Amino acid sequence: MKHVVFVDSTVSGLLAFEAAKRLGCHVTFIHQRDASFLTISIKDDTSRLEPYLRYVDAYLRIDNLEGGEFSRLLANLHAERPIDALISTSEAAIVPVAREAQRIGTLYPRYEALCGAVYKSRLRETLRAHGLRSPDFEVLSEEQLINGVVPSLSLPFVVKPTRGFAKQFSAICHSQTDFDAFLAELRQSRKGADPMIDHLVSRDYLVEQYIDGTLHSAEVIVQDSKVSCFATTIRFRADYSEILEMTATMPSGLDAAQRDEIKAYVQAVFSALGLDFGLYHVELLRDAKGPCLVEINARMMGSVAPQMYRMLTGIDPFELLVRLHLGEPILIDDSVLQRAGSVVTVASRNGGHIAHDYDPDTLQPLLDKYAIRFCTAHVAPGQAVNVYSGNIGTIGHVIVEDDCPHSAAKKGNRFLRELSSLYGLELATYTGAELA
């Protein structure tokens, strides 16, 4: 029986436990107390873990992944039952897991190559050195930004931590007013941030040239340095803020030539970075000049996109992930996507409260009207709701299916407008030329 060890997780990533157990594996889950993406997501509500832990043979808590405790625990586990795969679906854990996987000798992205990809300034330097398309950039510290050091790049530009997640402490600045507002918000956001988020997000910032294009992702598997793309998406953004992604719509709606252009570009990027193994969520912008890399995430696609992929294809992406790390050859491409779907974010535009007279029983008829089979947007009358300001703090998600990706996304926007009326609260909606 193969021994698979998972370290930290996203909420959706908990589904990987069942996939590994279905493949006949002995499953261990290591959950750190500090800087855990899972803990950030579920807070102290451990009841949300219980349905998944029934697929786990050993659930282990440790303080953190940075000290010697993590290394010693893995060494002891490996001595008792040799570890065949060490896996994380959490952005917070991928770097320490890469370090330990290299020490143990299991398949994982190589530590140095991974760091060169996930630290955005190093990534940009490598692309520039290899002549691959990448925006102009500079790096400034948080202290420099707050103390008034002016970026040398002309507006418009994007500001984001060199290592971060969930669009935290990031902004697209079209004007000086936008940049000033970002700096003012940065001071307040850092003070009020969850300590785990504050710890995980770098205090060096990438200031990079703004590219006006459509936002996409490529979901890829890399084996023996060869990139295979098993899905592409288009990601529609809030109609009042470009930084806020509202959907992951699959497939991307791009034609075969455009998808091939993205695949060739991603292959060139991975070759330049020396990334020869792993599963990745790659974000790109696409304009008249072609694709341009936004960032590389060495993990499974986020939110509930894995559930949508399984609904559309019948293939469990977490099973692909486990099999990949166990050394099995994975033969797949994006031709398996014959239907379309859109993960639609349900979130409040301005914050506030769900109407006190909201009747939860009215939600199901609305879901039925749009043939929605998957929904996590369940709320109570009078419930307080935060303003949508990043990938953390949403109300929930729905998956909207259709034969055409753009039709699925349009349907999702209509659903949000009707749900706003039910909730008695204005929900964020999204825009894009493809939705006109």
C-alpha positions in Angstrom: 0.0 0.0 0.0 1.4 3.4 -1.1 1.9 6.0 1.6 0.7 9.5 0.6 1.3 12.4 3.0 -0.6 15.6 2.5 0.6 18.8 4.1 -1.9 21.7 4.8 -4.7 22.1 2.3 -7.3 24.4 0.7 -10.9 23.6 1.5 -11.4 22.0 -1.9 -8.0 20.3 -1.6 -9.5 18.2 1.2 -11.1 16.1 -1.5 -7.7 14.8 -2.4 -7.9 12.5 0.7 -10.8 10.6 -0.8 -9.0 10.4 -4.1 -5.9 8.9 -2.5 -7.9 6.4 -0.5 -9.9 5.4 -3.6 -6.5 4.6 -5.2 -5.8 2.3 -2.3 -3.3 4.5 -0.4 -2.4 4.9 3.3 -3.2 8.6 3.9 -1.5 10.9 6.4 -2.5 14.5 6.8 -0.2 17.0 8.5 -1.9 20.2 9.5 0.3 23.0 11.0 -1.1 25.5 13.6 0.8 28.5 12.2 0.6 29.9 8.7 -2.0 27.3 7.5 -4.1 28.1 4.5 -6.7 25.7 5.7 -7.0 27.4 9.1 -7.2 30.8 7.5 -10.2 29.4 5.5 -12.1 27.5 8.1 -11.0 29.4 11.2 -11.9 27.3 14.3 -14.7 25.4 12.7 -13.2 21.9 12.8 -16.6 20.4 12.0 -15.8 21.3 8.3 -12.9 18.9 8.5 -14.7 15.9 9.8 -16.3 14.6 6.6 -12.9 14.5 5.0 -10.9 13.0 7.9 -12.7 9.7 7.5 -10.4 9.1 4.5 -7.3 9.8 6.6 -5.4 7.1 8.4 -3.3 9.6 10.5 -4.2 13.2 11.3 -1.2 15.0 12.8 -0.9 18.5 14.1 2.4 20.4 14.4 3.3 24.0 15.2 4.8 25.1 11.9 6.6 24.0 8.7 9.6 26.1 9.0 11.5 24.7 12.0 13.0 21.3 12.6 9.7 19.8 13.9 8.4 19.2 10.3 11.6 17.6 9.2 11.8 15.3 12.3 8.1 14.3 11.9 8.6 13.4 8.2 11.8 11.4 9.1 9.9 9.4 11.7 7.0 8.8 9.4 9.3 7.7 6.6 11.1 5.3 9.0 7.9 3.7 10.2 6.2 3.6 6.8 8.2 4.8 3.7 6.6 7.9 2.2 5.8 7.4 -1.5 4.3 10.8 -2.2 4.5 14.2 -0.3 1.8 16.6 -1.6 0.3 20.0 -0.8 -2.6 21.8 -2.3 -1.9 24.9 -0.2 0.1 27.9 -1.4 1.3 28.4 2.2 3.0 24.9 2.2 4.4 24.3 -1.2 7.9 25.7 -0.6 8.6 23.8 2.7 7.1 20.7 1.2 9.5 21.0 -1.8 12.4 21.3 0.5 11.4 18.2 2.4 10.4 16.2 -0.7 13.9 16.8 -2.1 15.4 15.5 1.2 13.3 12.4 1.3 13.5 11.7 -2.4 9.9 11.8 -3.5 8.6 13.4 -6.7 8.0 17.1 -6.3 9.0 20.3 -8.1 12.7 20.9 -7.2 13.1 23.4 -4.4 15.3 26.0 -6.2 13.3 25.8 -9.4 10.1 26.2 -7.5 11.4 29.3 -5.5 12.4 30.8 -8.8 8.8 30.5 -10.0 6.8 31.5 -7.0 8.9 34.5 -6.0 7.6 36.9 -8.6 10.7 39.1 -8.9 12.9 36.1 -9.6 10.4 34.8 -12.1 10.4 38.1 -14.0 14.2 38.2 -14.1 14.3 34.7 -15.5 11.8 35.5 -18.3 13.6 38.6 -19.2 17.0 36.8 -19.3 15.5 34.2 -21.7 13.8 36.8 -24.0 10.3 35.6 -23.1 7.4 38.1 -23.0 7.1 39.6 -19.5 6.1 43.1 -18.3 8.7 45.7 -17.2 9.0 45.7 -13.4 10.8 47.0 -10.4 10.9 45.9 -6.8 10.2 48.2 -3.8 10.0 47.4 -0.2 6.8 48.1 1.8 8.8 50.6 3.8 9.9 52.4 0.6 6.3 52.6 -0.6 4.9 53.9 2.6 7.8 56.4 3.0 7.0 57.9 -0.4 9.5 56.4 -2.8 8.0 56.9 -6.2 8.1 53.9 -8.7 10.1 54.6 -11.8 7.5 52.9 -14.0 4.9 55.1 -15.5 1.2 54.6 -14.7 -0.8 52.4 -15.3 0.9 49.7 -13.3 0.1 46.7 -11.0 1.4 46.5 -7.4 1.6 43.2 -5.6 3.8 41.4 -3.1 6.6 39.4 -4.5 5.2 36.4 -2.7 1.5 36.4 -1.7 -1.9 34.9 -2.4 -5.6 35.7 -2.8 -4.9 39.2 -4.2 -4.0 40.4 -0.7 -2.3 43.8 -0.5 -2.5 44.2 -4.4 -3.9 46.8 -6.7 -4.2 47.9 -10.3 -3.4 51.6 -10.5 -4.5 53.5 -13.5 -3.9 56.9 -11.9 -2.0 58.6 -9.1 -5.3 58.7 -7.2 -5.5 54.9 -7.4 -1.9 54.5 -6.2 -2.5 56.9 -3.3 -5.6 55.0 -2.3 -3.6 51.7 -2.4 -0.9 53.1 -0.1 -3.5 54.4 2.3 -5.3 51.0 2.3 -2.0 49.2 2.6 -1.2 50.8 5.9 -4.6 49.9 7.3 -4.8 46.4 5.8 -1.5 45.4 7.3 -2.5 46.6 10.7 -5.8 44.7 10.6 -4.6 41.6 8.7 -5.0 38.0 10.1 -1.5 37.3 11.6 -1.2 34.2 9.4 -1.8 36.2 6.2 0.5 38.9 7.4 3.2 36.3 8.0 2.7 34.6 4.6 2.7 37.7 2.4 6.0 39.3 1.5 6.8 42.9 2.4 8.7 43.4 -0.9 6.4 44.5 -3.8 6.6 44.0 -7.5 5.5 47.1 -9.4 5.0 46.0 -13.0 3.7 47.3 -16.3 -0.1 47.1 -16.7 -1.2 44.9 -19.6 -4.8 45.3 -20.9 -5.9 41.9 -21.9 -8.3 39.1 -21.1 -7.4 37.0 -18.0 -6.9 33.2 -18.5 -5.5 30.2 -16.7 -3.8 27.1 -17.9 -4.0 24.0 -15.7 -1.0 22.0 -16.5 0.8 18.8 -15.6 4.6 18.6 -16.2 6.4 15.3 -16.6 10.0 14.9 -17.7 10.0 18.6 -18.6 7.0 18.3 -21.0 4.0 20.4 -20.3 0.5 19.0 -20.8 -2.5 21.3 -20.5 -5.6 19.6 -19.1 -7.8 22.7 -19.0 -7.9 26.4 -19.9 -10.2 29.0 -18.4 -11.2 32.6 -19.0 -11.6 34.6 -15.8 -14.1 37.4 -15.7 -13.5 40.3 -13.3 -15.7 42.5 -11.2 -17.3 45.3 -13.2 -16.1 47.8 -10.6 -12.5 46.4 -9.9 -10.2 44.6 -12.3 -8.2 43.1 -9.4 -11.2 41.0 -8.2 -11.8 37.8 -10.1 -15.4 36.7 -10.2 -15.4 33.6 -12.3 -13.3 30.7 -13.6 -15.1 29.7 -16.8 -14.0 26.5 -18.5 -13.0 26.0 -21.2 -11.5 29.3 -22.1 -13.5 30.0 -25.3 -10.3 30.5 -27.2 -9.9 28.7 -30.6 -7.4 25.9 -31.2 -4.7 28.2 -32.6 -5.0 30.6 -29.6 -4.8 27.7 -27.1 -1.8 26.3 -28.9 -0.1 29.7 -28.6 -0.7 29.6 -24.8 0.6 26.1 -24.5 3.8 26.9 -26.5 4.4 30.0 -24.4 3.8 28.1 -21.1 6.2 25.3 -22.3 8.9 27.9 -23.0 8.4 29.5 -19.6 8.7 26.2 -17.7 11.8 25.3 -19.7 13.4 28.6 -18.8 12.6 28.1 -15.1 13.8 24.5 -15.1 10.4 23.2 -13.8 10.4 19.6 -15.0 7.7 18.1 -12.8 4.5 18.9 -11.0 0.9 20.1 -11.4 0.4 23.9 -11.8 -2.2 26.6 -12.0 -0.8 29.2 -14.4 -2.4 32.6 -14.8 -1.9 34.6 -18.0 -3.1 37.7 -19.7 -3.8 37.7 -23.4 -3.8 40.7 -25.7 -3.2 41.4 -29.4 0.5 40.4 -28.9 -0.4 37.0 -27.4 0.0 35.6 -23.9 1.9 37.1 -21.1 2.5 35.4 -17.7 0.9 36.8 -14.6 2.0 34.1 -12.1 2.7 30.4 -11.5 1.1 28.6 -8.6 2.5 25.1 -7.9 -0.8 23.7 -6.8 -4.2 22.6 -8.0 -6.6 25.2 -9.4 -8.4 27.1 -6.6 -11.9 27.7 -5.3 -14.3 25.0 -6.5 -12.8 24.7 -10.0 -11.7 21.1 -9.3 -15.3 20.1 -8.5 -16.4 21.8 -11.8 -13.8 20.0 -13.8 -15.0 16.7 -12.4 -18.6 17.6 -13.2 -17.7 18.5 -16.8 -15.4 15.6 -17.6 -16.0 12.8 -15.1 -12.3 13.0 -14.2 -11.2 13.7 -10.7 -8.3 16.1 -10.9 -7.1 15.1 -7.4 -6.8 11.6 -8.6 -4.6 12.9 -11.4 -2.5 14.8 -8.8 -2.0 11.7 -6.6 -1.1 9.5 -9.5 1.3 12.0 -10.8 3.2 12.2 -7.5 3.3 8.4 -7.3 5.2 8.4 -10.6 2.4 7.2 -12.9 2.4 8.6 -16.4 -0.5 10.9 -17.0 -1.8 11.2 -20.5 -4.4 14.0 -20.8 -5.2 17.2 -22.7 -8.0 19.7 -22.8 -10.0 17.8 -25.4 -11.7 16.1 -22.5 -13.8 19.3 -22.0 -16.9 18.8 -24.1 -19.2 21.0 -22.0 -18.8 24.3 -20.3 -19.1 25.6 -16.8 -18.4 28.7 -14.8 -17.5 28.9 -11.1 -19.3 32.1 -10.1 -18.3 33.9 -6.9 -21.1 35.0 -4.6 -19.9 38.1 -2.7 -21.1 41.4 -1.5 -20.1 44.6 -3.3 -20.4 46.9 -0.3 -20.8 44.6 2.7 -23.7 44.8 5.1 -26.3 42.3 6.1 -28.6 39.7 4.5 -32.2 40.9 4.8 -33.9 39.9 8.1 -36.9 38.6 6.1 -34.8 36.5 3.8 -36.3 33.0 3.5 -33.6 30.3 2.9 -36.3 28.1 1.3 -36.4 30.5 -1.6 -32.9 29.7 -2.7 -33.5 26.2 -4.1 -36.2 27.3 -6.6 -33.7 29.9 -7.9 -31.0 27.3 -8.2 -33.4 25.0 -10.1 -34.3 27.8 -12.5 -30.7 28.0 -13.5 -30.1 24.2 -13.3 -27.4 24.8 -10.7 -26.3 21.6 -9.1 -23.5 22.9 -6.9 -23.9 25.8 -4.4 -22.1 26.8 -1.2 -23.8 30.2 -0.9 -26.0 29.4 2.1 -26.7 32.3 4.4 -29.0 33.1 7.3 -31.5 36.0 7.7 -29.7 39.0 9.1 -26.2 37.5 8.6 -23.4 40.0 8.5 -21.4 39.9 5.2 -18.0 41.4 4.5 -17.3 43.6 1.5 -15.6 41.6 -1.3 -12.0 42.7 -1.4 -10.1 39.5 -2.4 -10.3 35.8 -2.8 -10.9 35.5 1.0 -14.2 36.6 2.4 -16.7 35.5 -0.2 -20.2 34.3 0.7 -19.8 31.2 -1.4 -19.8 29.9 -5.0 -22.1 28.3 -7.5 -21.2 26.3 -10.6 -23.3 27.2 -13.7 -23.2 24.8 -16.6 -24.0 25.3 -20.3 -22.9 24.2 -23.8 -20.8 27.4 -24.3 -18.4 29.0 -21.9 -19.6 32.5 -22.6 -23.2 31.5 -22.2 -22.4 29.9 -18.8 -20.8 33.1 -17.7 -23.7 35.2 -18.9 -26.1 32.9 -17.1 -24.0 33.3 -13.9 -24.4 37.1 -14.0 -28.1 36.9 -14.4 -28.2 34.5 -11.4 -26.3 36.9 -9.2 -28.7 39.7 -10.0 -31.7 37.6 -9.0 -29.9 36.3 -5.9 -29.2 39.9 -4.9 -33.0 40.5 -4.8 -33.4 37.4 -2.7 -30.7 38.3 -0.2 -31.8 42.0 -0.1 -28.1 42.8 -0.6 -26.2 44.0 -3.6 -23.9 41.3 -4.9 -20.8 41.9 -7.0 -21.2 41.2 -10.7 -18.7 40.9 -13.5 -17.9 42.2 -17.0 -16.0 41.3 -20.1 -16.2 41.9 -23.8 -17.2 38.3 -24.4 -20.3 38.9 -22.3 -21.7 41.8 -24.4 
